[in-house]
């Protein structure tokens, strides 16, 4: 068994390699002037390989890189592949929300099936519907227990954990149990055509309390900005914005700080300045568990 770290997961891969007793596969990676990616193996592979590659922005490029790496491994007679995709691009389009749409994650899953992946490891997929496209070969991990542990480092003032919508309430509950706090969620309505989000504050008191907002993905930050402004108006103390996958598109970070967020906490499924929590421990544990089952 050997470990191969794709170009989008260098930081996470380094942390993971310190937790797993496998040699790294060495390869050359470069990008041509026209933007095309190039890979060349520089070390031997093994019969079995763990490939770690996040599909973070630029997503389309990362997807192509993934298939180039998979093709390379199969060409060199790797029989068993455990594919770790910390951030799974296109997972939010798991159904037809509007007539005429393509179910994007189904396309990704169908392409991956051509490589007969032995097991998939994902972190906080957007919904249970996503996993159905990968069948019983998929393992989903959650980063929210790690986020909860990280929040214990702060001297929180009567904290309340809030999800920005009902769908994310399970994340709030997980964090709340770890830090011993109350949890709730905001009623959110999204216009499927325009993407505009409206939030409605439920009846609970946040005056003088630390509010911890948790969601699986922060993309443009619009949902978080609405919530931050709302809780500032209602007299919250500090407001934290926490997520597993920090895409932080455009001015997302600036907008959240302008709205009054105290701190932003994300993981290294997508690597950034705000990747304060590493998912390497849960990925290492999952891989060890998978290997012990064989």
Secondary structure as GFF3:
##gff-version 3
##sequence-region A 1 294
A	DSSP	beta_strand	2	5	.	.	.	ID=ss1
A	DSSP	three_ten_helix	7	9	.	.	.	ID=ss2
A	DSSP	alpha_helix	10	17	.	.	.	ID=ss3
A	DSSP	beta_strand	23	24	.	.	.	ID=ss4
A	DSSP	beta_strand	27	31	.	.	.	ID=ss5
A	DSSP	beta_strand	37	41	.	.	.	ID=ss6
A	DSSP	beta_strand	48	52	.	.	.	ID=ss7
A	DSSP	alpha_helix	59	75	.	.	.	ID=ss8
A	DSSP	beta_strand	80	85	.	.	.	ID=ss9
A	DSSP	alpha_helix	104	113	.	.	.	ID=ss10
A	DSSP	beta_strand	119	123	.	.	.	ID=ss11
A	DSSP	alpha_helix	128	132	.	.	.	ID=ss12
A	DSSP	three_ten_helix	135	137	.	.	.	ID=ss13
A	DSSP	beta_strand	138	141	.	.	.	ID=ss14
A	DSSP	alpha_helix	144	151	.	.	.	ID=ss15
A	DSSP	beta_strand	160	163	.	.	.	ID=ss16
A	DSSP	three_ten_helix	166	168	.	.	.	ID=ss17
A	DSSP	alpha_helix	169	179	.	.	.	ID=ss18
A	DSSP	beta_strand	182	185	.	.	.	ID=ss19
A	DSSP	beta_strand	187	190	.	.	.	ID=ss20
A	DSSP	beta_strand	197	200	.	.	.	ID=ss21
A	DSSP	beta_strand	211	218	.	.	.	ID=ss22
A	DSSP	alpha_helix	222	233	.	.	.	ID=ss23
A	DSSP	beta_strand	239	246	.	.	.	ID=ss24
A	DSSP	alpha_helix	252	259	.	.	.	ID=ss25
A	DSSP	beta_strand	263	267	.	.	.	ID=ss26
A	DSSP	beta_strand	275	277	.	.	.	ID=ss27
A	DSSP	alpha_helix	280	293	.	.	.	ID=ss28
###
